[in-house]
Amino acid sequence: MSNKAELHLDGNVFDLPVVEGTENERALDISTLRRDAGVVTLDYGYRNTGSCKSAVTYLDGEKGVLRYRGYPVDELAEKSRFVEVAYLLVHGSLPTAEEQDRFSELLNRHSLLHEDMRHFFGHYPEHAHPMAILSAMVVSLSTFYPELNTDRAEEIDITTTRLLSKMRTIAAFSYKKSIGQAVVYPRHDLRYCENLLNMMFTSSVSPYDLKPEIVKALNVLLILHADHEQNCSTSAVRLVGSAKVNLYAAVSAGICALWGPLHGGANQEVIEMLERIHAGGGDVAECIERAKRKDDPFRLYGFGHRVYKSYDPRARIIKETYRDVLAATQVNDPLLDIALELEERALADDYFVARNLYPNVDFYSGLTYRAMGIPTNMFTVMFALGRLPGWIAQWKEAMEDPDFSIQRPRQIYVGPTERHYVPLAARV
């Protein structure tokens, strides 16, 4: 393979080095293009632009492959726990028994919020969205805790576990605030996912039954959301972090990006779509036809993906997890039959197959959270908790990259050419 490409422009030839990754991905290095050729590239949505080199996550959308630090995501979802995967993403390797114990001990130690922070919750409006609270509270952590010194491994562990643990507590407190209940503090005898469920659902009059199937499902969901290459929210964390802000501010920006319905909010859109179909009589065939009409406002959420051109590997795992949760909870969800029929009809329809519109991670994740008793306005918060170790890993990697620089894209200006100020009296 050639190690360079040539750009022919205005009678000149410019060499563009070819960069190759460990999975044979190839990219043209255009870092000197403007300096040498006087031009920039234009790539709306960055569909063809690599923003960095990364060793965190490998994704092949054509083949439906997703690996964290080389490990297939289906293996991790089946055999691992979320805390172990968080360690893997941040540190680059699975922990030894000693490292795992140390990491878990730090998670337990840093699970409590400063009592002054707890009082913040009382000043949010009664029905404030949990994502708004989560973002504001995470950036507020920077006022209570020192910034990370990336040169010290111990401080990396402390800051990582502090954010992982406290953001879980913030999420649970946000939920309690939204339903008007007293907060429940974390317990030292419960693991990460057990603690989250207990803080959300237990109360002084009704203790929560920690079913192992639900705990396992939550671990799986968080693992499957833990990282996904340079998506919108991860890119936001890297971009904001490139200004050398603290980790809390960068993650808060990621939370805000994830909130959008085109990103982390998509699983909520799926549930609302299924509920509308159910309320309208459940005519799935008509919905499929409406989704194909360009002038119809109906949208089929949960199908297709910006990167995957085959079945999202995470969707297969969550579909089975959803069935396990239904069996454990004995929930009879009328939306399940609608979802299964939608998937069956879409996969058999040439319109969707030709456009690579397969079910994505959002299609079954919302249904699974719903079966677990997690309300719709908390779906994106759960997504953020899962994505947090990926954000931390990507932020840390960027800070340690020798080619690090502040991110500052170029543009192609299409506004007016030079013009001069005209006094108000002379304007017509």
Secondary structure, DSSP 8 states (H G I E B T S, - for coil): --SEEEEEETTEEEEEEEEE-TT--EEE--TTHHHHHS-----GGGTT------SSEEEETTTTEEEETTEEHHHHHHH--HHHHHHHHHHSS---HHHHHHHHHHHHHT-S--HHHHGGGGGS-TT--HHHHHHHHHHHGGGTS----TT-HHHHHHHHHHHHHHHHHHHHHHHHHHHT-------TTS-HHHHHHHHHH--SSS-----HHHHHHHHHHHHHTS--SS-HHHHHHHHHHTTT--HHHHHHHHHHHHTSTTTTTHHHHHHHHHHHHHHTT--HHHHHHHHH-TT-----TTB--SS-SS--HHHHHHHHHHHHHHHHHT---HHHHHHHHHHHHHHT-HHHHHTT--B-HHHHHHHHHHHTT--GGGHHHHHHHHHHHHHHHHHHHHHH-TT-----------S--------GGG--
